[in-house]
Amino acid sequence: SQQGEEDPQALSIQEGENATMNCSYKTSINNLQWYRQNSGRGLVHLILIRSNEREKHSGRLRVTLDTSKKSSSLLITASRAADTASYFCATDQTASKLTFGTGTRLQVTL
Amino acid sequence: EPEVTQTPSHQVTQMGQEVILRCVPISNHLYFYWYRQILGQKVEFLVSFYNNEISEKSEIFDDQFSVERPDGSNFTLKIRSTKLEDSAMYFCASSGSLFFLGGNTEAFFGQGTRLTVV
């Protein structure tokens, strides 16, 4: 697998449900960042978790990091139609380079 | 809230022409980056820039590409002779610190420039 692979590739849920996306990576990291991208638009920074952190919250977002398994998860609680977007994890493969995953396309329906 | 701004939002150019994509990073950031995303594909790293020189570049960033910080605010990506396969969304980003250091290591991205080479 490549550095930074998300699963599932696509996720469809109903408004109000929780959405969980996972990211796996191969090399050791210092930080892992999650981004959102609306179709054809820019990358919006959501949250950063450091390698010495296990869990972090920001509003309806909860991110976990398991460095022993080289994986992270992003949980969006009480999803809204406006959460419909692609979500990417990005790892710092070097000091000055982020490597992005393949992304999870989230569709939240009313 | 401070943000990274990119211009133009769309650029159509003929194959072989030179293009310059412009970016204004967040003002107190010191590290600058260019990424690109071919339609439907992953976001790919092109180059990082610090202290007026390239810190790191990818295999994609060949001699056709160059970056410059011509003044205290702008950061540009130049493609000297565009090819059809250069068609992509180009993102500029900036961060306050290197990713291996503590502190302000979040990378913030602009809205992108959609480059179409015809």
Boltz contact constraints between the chains, C-beta under 6 A:
constraints:
  - contact:
      token1: [A, 30]
      token2: [B, 99]
      max_distance: 6.0
  - contact:
      token1: [A, 30]
      token2: [B, 100]
      max_distance: 6.0
  - contact:
      token1: [A, 31]
      token2: [B, 99]
      max_distance: 6.0
  - contact:
      token1: [A, 31]
      token2: [B, 105]
      max_distance: 6.0
  - contact:
      token1: [A, 42]
      token2: [B, 109]
      max_distance: 6.0
  - contact:
      token1: [A, 42]
      token2: [B, 110]
      max_distance: 6.0
  - contact:
      token1: [A, 42]
      token2: [B, 111]
      max_distance: 6.0
  - contact:
      token1: [A, 42]
      token2: [B, 112]
      max_distance: 6.0
  - contact:
      token1: [A, 43]
      token2: [B, 109]
      max_distance: 6.0
  - contact:
      token1: [A, 45]
      token2: [B, 106]
      max_distance: 6.0
  - contact:
      token1: [A, 45]
      token2: [B, 108]
      max_distance: 6.0
  - contact:
      token1: [A, 48]
      token2: [B, 106]
      max_distance: 6.0
  - contact:
      token1: [A, 92]
      token2: [B, 99]
      max_distance: 6.0
  - contact:
      token1: [A, 95]
      token2: [B, 98]
      max_distance: 6.0
  - contact:
      token1: [A, 95]
      token2: [B, 99]
      max_distance: 6.0
  - contact:
      token1: [A, 95]
      token2: [B, 100]
      max_distance: 6.0
  - contact:
      token1: [A, 96]
      token2: [B, 48]
      max_distance: 6.0
  - contact:
      token1: [A, 96]
      token2: [B, 55]
      max_distance: 6.0
  - contact:
      token1: [A, 96]
      token2: [B, 56]
      max_distance: 6.0
  - contact:
      token1: [A, 96]
      token2: [B, 98]
      max_distance: 6.0
  - contact:
      token1: [A, 97]
      token2: [B, 45]
      max_distance: 6.0
  - contact:
      token1: [A, 97]
      token2: [B, 56]
      max_distance: 6.0
  - contact:
      token1: [A, 98]
      token2: [B, 107]
      max_distance: 6.0
  - contact:
      token1: [A, 100]
      token2: [B, 42]
      max_distance: 6.0
  - contact:
      token1: [A, 100]
      token2: [B, 43]
      max_distance: 6.0
  - contact:
      token1: [A, 102]
      token2: [B, 42]
      max_distance: 6.0
